[in-house]
Amino acid sequence: MANKRNLKKQIRYICGELAVECILSRDYVEGIDTEKMNMLVCEIAELQENSLKNVSFSFDKTPREFESLKAYNKASGAYYRNAYKVFYQEFNKHVASVVKSMNALLPEAQREMNKKIANAK
């Protein structure tokens, strides 16, 4: 991770793209349940809000609690790596469940058409 600003931009971009796909599907795919798709857009907005709120972590130890500054930096680095690893895993898991829900809401005819288009490429 380069910095938190870029991470927050990525979260906004991913959630925005998911919401746009839901809205386009809701408006242009025949036979889709619009109410459930609207609820999915709300779920995506909640995912974005919670992810942006939880992107900051703080190491609860101070350098005085370690024998050297090197030991503190090592422990701090390990803490942040693990925290962001867990954050990414949770975010990706939630995105995968949203995509699965989006696909489940598509009518069978549209899913078959999407498979044909994907296989043609």
N, C-alpha and C positions, 0 to 999 in steps of 0.2 A: 504494500500500500504506500503510495507516494505521500499522500496527506488526506486529512479528513474531508477537505473541500472536494477533492476529486471523488472520494468514496460517496459523498452525499450527492454529487452530480450523477454518478452512476446509478444510485438508488432511484433518484427522480426519473432518470431516463428509462430505466427498466420498467418501473411502475407506470410511467406515462405510456409507454409502448403497449403494455398489457391492457391498460384501460382503453386505448384507442382501438385495439383489436376487438375488444368486447363491444364497444360502441358501434364499430363498423359492422360487426357480425349481427348485432341486434337490429340495425337499421336495414341491412341489405340481404340477409340470409332468410329465405322463406321458411316458415315453420319453426322458428326458434322461440323459446320461452323468454319473452322480453323482461318479465318481472325477475326471473332468476338471473338474467344477464345484468340487470340493474343492481341486484344485490351483490353480484360478483365485482362490479365496478366499485361499490362501496367497500368491499373487502380489500380490494387493491389499494384504495385510498387509506384504509386503516393500516395496511401493511407498510405503506410508505411513511405514514406518520409515526408509527411505532419504531420503524427501523431508523429513521432520522433522529428520533429521540434517544435511542439506545446506542448510537454510534460512538459515544464518548465513554471511555473507561478511565479509571484512576487506580494507580498502584497504591495500596494502603500501607506501605512501609516507607520508612525514611532511611537515608544513608547512614544515620547514626546506629541503626539496628544491625548493621553489617560490619564485618571486620575491616573491609576496605571498600573504596568506591568502585573498584572493579567488580567485586562480588555483588554490590548493589545493582550496578548496570547489567550484570548478567542475569540476575533474578528479575529485574524490571523488564528486560528484553524478552525473557521467557514468558513472563506474565502477559505482556501485550500480544506476543505472537499467538499464544493460546487463546486469549480473549477474542482476537479478531478471527481466528480460525473457527471458533464456535459461532461467532456472529455470522460469518459467511455461510457456514453449514445450515444454520437456522433460516437465514434469508433464502438461500437456494432451495431448501426443503419447502418453504412456504410458496415460493414462486412455482415450483414443480406442481404443488397441489392446486394452485390457481390455474395453471395450464391444463392440468388433468380435468378440472371442473369445466373449463372453457370447452374442451374437446367433448366432454360428456353432454354438453348442452346442444351441440350441433346435431342436426338431423342426420340420419344414416346416409341419405343420398349425398349430402354435402361432404360427409367424411370420406365416402368412396371417391368422390370427385377430387378431393384434396390428395388422397393417396395416389390417384392416377397422375396428377400433376407433379407430385413429388418424385414418383418413379420415372417420369419422362425426362427429368433433368439429369 
